[in-house]
Amino acid sequence: EVEFSAINIAMPIVTSFFALGILFSIGTQALVGFNLGQKNIKTANEVFTTGIVSILFVGILYTILISIFLRDIIGFLGSTSETHDYVYEYLRTVVPFGVFFMTTYQLEVLVKVDGFPIISAVSVLVAALTNLLLDYVFIARFDWGLHGAALGTGIAQVVSTALM
């Protein structure tokens, strides 16, 4: 029960990675889509590259900042003495994968705008199945607890990014 509370306390950090990914992705998608529609492939490619480089830079910087201030952030999120160590264990494991949360979303929308929505759908499905399988293995078989749950989630995002 405490472990579930810890994951809920940690969710704003995980969600913030998605939020930043959405922030960059929607703007990039609109500009790439507009330029593809205008048959301006060179500009579309430049916007794509700029979007990817930007999200990687911001993602890595954000990950470093979260990692540096992790204990303070956990306190700010409202953890108690009972949940603090669990929240820390989960976030310490999942935060290094943050850039993949952001990048996979960016690639997901850009692959769709490029005319290949099935690739995005398959990637999301494979990531979900990977997460389920790894959660089972890491938690039920290896007894890794929250570390295993976070690791499974992180690896699933890497798989999704790689499939794009």
C-alpha positions in Angstrom: 0.0 0.0 0.0 2.8 2.4 0.8 4.5 1.6 -2.5 1.4 2.5 -4.4 1.3 5.8 -2.5 4.9 6.4 -3.4 4.2 5.9 -7.1 1.3 8.4 -6.9 3.5 10.9 -5.2 6.1 10.5 -7.9 3.7 10.8 -10.8 4.0 14.6 -11.2 7.6 14.2 -12.1 6.9 11.5 -14.6 4.0 13.5 -16.0 6.2 16.6 -16.3 8.4 14.7 -18.7 5.4 13.9 -20.8 4.2 17.5 -20.6 7.5 18.8 -21.8 7.4 16.3 -24.6 3.9 17.4 -25.6 5.0 21.1 -25.5 7.8 20.5 -28.0 6.0 17.9 -30.0 2.8 19.8 -30.9 4.7 22.9 -32.2 7.2 20.8 -34.1 4.4 18.6 -35.5 2.5 21.7 -36.7 5.5 23.2 -38.4 6.6 20.0 -40.0 3.1 19.2 -41.2 2.6 22.7 -42.6 5.9 22.5 -44.5 5.2 19.0 -45.8 1.9 20.2 -47.0 3.6 23.0 -48.8 6.0 20.5 -50.4 8.9 22.3 -48.6 10.7 19.1 -47.6 14.0 20.9 -46.8 12.4 23.2 -44.3 10.3 20.3 -42.8 13.5 18.3 -42.3 15.2 21.3 -40.7 12.3 21.8 -38.3 12.3 18.1 -37.5 16.0 18.1 -36.7 15.7 21.3 -34.6 12.8 19.8 -32.7 14.7 16.6 -32.0 17.9 18.3 -30.9 15.9 20.8 -28.8 13.9 18.0 -27.0 17.1 16.1 -26.4 18.9 19.1 -25.0 16.0 20.1 -22.7 15.3 16.5 -21.7 18.9 15.9 -20.7 19.1 19.3 -18.8 15.8 18.6 -17.1 16.9 15.1 -16.1 20.1 16.4 -14.6 18.2 19.1 -12.7 15.7 16.7 -11.3 18.4 14.3 -10.3 20.4 17.0 -8.5 17.4 18.3 -6.5 15.6 15.0 -6.2 15.4 14.8 -2.4 14.1 18.4 -2.2 11.5 17.7 -4.9 10.3 14.6 -3.2 9.7 16.7 -0.1 7.9 19.4 -2.1 5.6 16.7 -3.6 4.4 15.9 -0.1 6.1 12.7 0.8 6.1 11.7 4.4 8.7 9.9 6.4 6.8 6.7 5.6 6.8 7.2 1.8 10.0 9.2 1.2 12.4 6.3 0.6 10.0 4.6 -1.7 9.4 7.7 -3.7 13.1 8.2 -3.9 13.7 4.6 -5.0 11.1 4.9 -7.8 12.2 8.3 -9.1 15.9 7.6 -8.8 15.3 4.7 -11.2 12.8 6.3 -13.6 14.2 9.8 -14.0 17.3 8.8 -16.0 14.8 7.6 -18.6 13.0 10.9 -18.7 14.5 12.0 -22.0 13.0 8.9 -23.6 9.5 9.8 -22.3 9.9 13.1 -24.1 11.6 11.8 -27.3 9.2 8.9 -27.9 6.3 11.3 -27.8 7.9 13.7 -30.2 8.8 10.9 -32.6 5.3 9.4 -32.2 3.6 12.6 -33.4 6.2 13.3 -36.1 6.0 9.8 -37.5 2.2 10.3 -37.8 2.5 13.6 -39.5 5.0 12.0 -41.9 2.2 9.6 -43.0 3.0 6.4 -40.9 0.5 6.3 -38.1 0.7 2.5 -37.9 4.3 2.8 -36.8 3.3 5.0 -33.9 0.5 2.7 -32.9 2.7 -0.4 -33.0 5.4 1.4 -31.1 3.0 2.4 -28.3 1.5 -1.1 -28.2 4.9 -2.7 -28.0 6.0 -0.3 -25.2 2.8 -1.1 -23.2 3.3 -4.8 -23.6 7.0 -4.5 -22.8 6.2 -2.6 -19.6 3.6 -5.2 -18.6 6.1 -8.1 -19.2 9.0 -6.4 -17.5 6.9 -5.4 -14.5 5.9 -9.0 -14.1 9.5 -10.2 -14.4 11.1 -7.5 -12.3 8.4 -7.4 -9.6 6.9 -10.9 -9.4 9.9 -13.0 -10.4 13.0 -10.9 -9.3 11.2 -9.3 -6.4 12.7 -5.9 -7.2 9.7 -3.9 -6.0 9.5 -0.2 -7.0 12.9 -0.3 -8.6 11.7 -3.1 -10.9 8.5 -1.2 -11.7 10.4 2.0 -12.6 13.0 0.0 -14.6 10.3 -1.7 -16.6 8.7 1.6 -17.3 11.9 3.2 -18.4 13.0 0.3 -20.6 9.6 0.3 -22.3 10.1 4.0 -23.2 13.5 3.1 -24.7 12.0 0.4 -26.7 9.3 2.7 -28.0 11.9 5.3 -28.9 14.0 2.7 -30.7 11.0 1.5 -32.7 10.3 4.9 -34.1 
